[in-house]
Amino acid sequence: MSELEFFGHIIDNAEVDSLDGGRFDVWNPWTREIWAQAAEGSAADADRAIASARTAFDEGDWPRLGRVERAKAIHRLADLMERRTDDLARYDTVNMGKPFEQAKHDVARSVRNFRFFADHQRDNVGEVYPMDSGHHAYSEFGPAGVVAAISPWNFPLMMASWKIAPAIAWGNTCIIKPSEDTPASVTLLGRLGAEAGLPPGVLNVLNGHGAPAGASLTGDDRVDRVTFTGSSTTGKYVMASAATHLAPVSLELGGKGANLVFADADLDNAVYWAVEAIFRNAGQICLAGSRLFVQDEIYDEFMARFKAAAEALTIGDPFDPATRFSCLASRRHFEKVASYVDAAEALGGKIHTGGV
Ligand code: NAD
């Protein structure tokens, strides 16, 4: 076990084990091996992380730092992320099987998110509203307090960056709980936050499972805002939990999209994008084009081309540059997807290609 990497919690800029020493195994879905362990966050660990973020917000420099200095610190973090692109990308690839080239693309987008929000908060202006009777009404944007952010495994770093970057840019302090399937890149992000000089408590990382770690964050009345991306079922729990202390919630939940292809479409283009829509990231995208409606007149030709294009995708080792998609993110997810294929057949659907 000693050669396994370890991902602790990042609390007050220090990487720490769980108070009770609890850890869980982290799997590489491509090799089907345990390659790391992560700290299993308990309610007591969540308490520590919230207390740290609360103190940093109530007493620390960050919300009072001024927009220019905050932007500089976030750009320093973005610089470090850029320098560590390969490490961040490797972690997402090993953690959930995303092809390495795509993982590097995700890192670049995550860096841009930090830079975008660092600059945007400096330029964001409020409004003055015309009022009768001598009143003066205006709006301005300010921090809300402690933000609890909970993210999924399909874009481990990027989903987290969309939550952390706007939160800290506006002067909030944040606790991110990455998915238990993919703790690595977000923990490295927390380490880089400390290296970039973010004050202690501004960016805490709490590793662990949905319950107790995630639920202990959303239900705590010291948390002012909750942001969640994940499944619709969990989203309902998160919303109900945040409602117990009236914390506003943002939810990005399960989606999936329909593609419509009409008879007058440019078929090369339509086939290319229909294949991209469903197979990129092995279909593990909330807006994946998982339903395809094709006009009768072109159905046979479209299906033949779609099948050929799908079969031409190179499946394999996520570190091989030729690989277009690799394994699914976890055994649990594989079993879920396989059950959908079985259900489709049971309901009279025809499987045109593929199989394991
Ligand atoms: P999930 O809901 O199982 O888990 C998401 C996160 O919530 C994880 O960090 C998990 O540990 C945590 N969690 C679980 N139970 C919790 C609880 N009771 N309290 C607090 N936190 C809890 O989702 P998943 O399987 O990791 O992610 C895949 C889902 O995310 C898919 O449905 C996908 O469509 C969706 N998704 C949506 C978007 C979007 O922008 N709408 C983007 C990406 C993914």
Boltz pocket constraint, residues with backbone or C-beta under 6 A from the ligand:
constraints:
  - pocket:
      binder: B
      contacts: [[A, 150], [A, 151], [A, 152], [A, 153], [A, 154], [A, 159], [A, 177], [A, 178], [A, 179], [A, 180], [A, 208], [A, 209], [A, 210], [A, 211], [A, 213], [A, 214], [A, 215], [A, 218], [A, 229], [A, 230], [A, 231], [A, 232], [A, 233], [A, 234], [A, 235], [A, 237], [A, 238], [A, 251], [A, 252], [A, 253], [A, 254], [A, 255], [A, 256], [A, 285], [A, 286], [A, 287]]
      max_distance: 6.0
